């Protein structure tokens, strides 16, 4: 059984993985923005912070929002995985991770960003790779590992100490 907490932890770790990807690609490699500027963007998507200048405090708030969003989508994945065992069984878990990452990308890019009034300046390929590969696939594999761990512990409990 996959627990919601597995999804939360998996979502947070996958969110951190995707954040590192974006930081390396957008900040270090292409120099499209600064680290403070990149992590200020999630906070600037909120109406009270539209047009707010980049700052360290805003970047911290944006990073927290980023991780909360990643954790939320991780919980949703875990709740779906409870009903669909193929989501935590290899090799189908990889396909589910790719599909789920694409759905998360669509929800964030085509629903949340326009609804918030924010402007998305991220290149399409960065968004897809960061969300599908570095978030969706990582989340699916962490969920698979969590399920296997829970199964191993359950079999040890049933067998008892020797």
N, C-alpha and C positions, 0 to 999 in steps of 0.2 A: 504494500500500500504506500502510496506517495502522500506525504503530509503537506499541508499548506506551508509549514515552516521550511520544508525542503525547498519549496518554490521561492520563499522569501530569501533564504540564504543563497540559493542558486541565482536568483535575480540580482541580488546585490553583487555577487562575484562576477556575473556576466556583465552587469552594468559597469563595474570597475574595469573589466577587460575591454569593453567597448570605449570607455572614456580614455583608457591608455592608448588605444588605437587612434582615436581622434586627436589626442594630444600629440602623438608622434607624427601623424600624417599632416594634420592641418597646421600645427604649431611649429614643430621641429623641422619637418621635411619641406613643406611648401611655403612655410612662413606666411600663411594667409591671415593669421591672427596671432594674438598673444595668448598665453595660458589664462590670464585674467580675463581677457576679452572673450575667449571661448566659453569659459565656465560662467561668465556673466549672462550669456545668451538665454539660458533657461529662465533665469529670474526676470530678464527684460521682456520675456514673452507674457508675463503677468501684467494686466492693465495698469496697476499702480507704478510699475517700473518701466513702462514704455519710454524710451528716450533717455533713460537714466545713464549717466556716464559709467564706463567700466571702472570697477574698484575692487579691491581685495575682499571687502565685506560682501559685495554683490556676487562675486565669484564663489565665495564660500556658500552663500545662500543658493546660488544656481547649482552648485555641485550637490548639495543636499537634496534639492528638488530632482536632480538627475537620478540620484540613487533611489529616492522614494518612488519615482516612476518606474525604474528598473525593478525594484522590489515588488511593486504592485503587479506589473506584467508577469513577474516570476510566480506570484501567488496564483494568478489566473491560469498560467501554464500547469501548475501542480494540480489545481482543481480539475482541469480538463484531463490531465493524465490519470486521475483516479478513475475516470470513466472509460478511458481509451488505453488499454495496456500497451498498445503498439508505440505509445509515446515514450515509454521507458524501457523498451526492448530494442537492443541493437539488431540489425542495422536500421530499422525503420525510424528509430529515434532521431537519427541524423536528418532524415527527410522531414520529420515533424519539426525539428529545430529550424530548418531552412524555411519551411512554410510559415511557421510561427514568427520567425524574424521578419519575413516579408510582410506579414499582417501588422506586426508592431510598427514597422517602418511606415506602412500606409496610414495607420491610425495617427501616428505622430505627425507625419509629413503632410498628409492630405486632409486631416480632420482637425487635429489639435492646433497646429500652427496657424492655419487660416482662421479658425474660430477665435484664437487669441488676438489676432490682428498683428502678429509678428511677421517678420519677413525672413524667409529661409534663403540663405546665401550659400549653403553647403552644396558642393557638386553632387550630382546624383550618385556617382559611383562610390563616393565616400560614405554617403548615407546608407546605401545598400550593403556595402561590405561591412561597415561598422555595426549595422543592426542585424543583418542576416547571419553573417559569419561570426562576428565577435560577440554578439548578444544571443541570437537564437540558437546557434549550434552549441555554444558554450552552455547555455541554460539547459538544453536537452540532454547533453552529456552529463552535466552535474546532477540532473534529475535521475538519470539512469544509474549513476554511481550511488546516489542516495538510496534508491530502491534496492539495489544489490546489497548495500550495507545493511539495510533494515532486514532484508531476507536472510542474510548471514547471521545476524543477531537473533532473529526469530528461530532459526534452525538450531542454534546453540542453546537457546532457552528450552526448546522442546526436547532436545537430546539430554540436556542436563549435564552436570559435571561427571566425569568418569572417575 
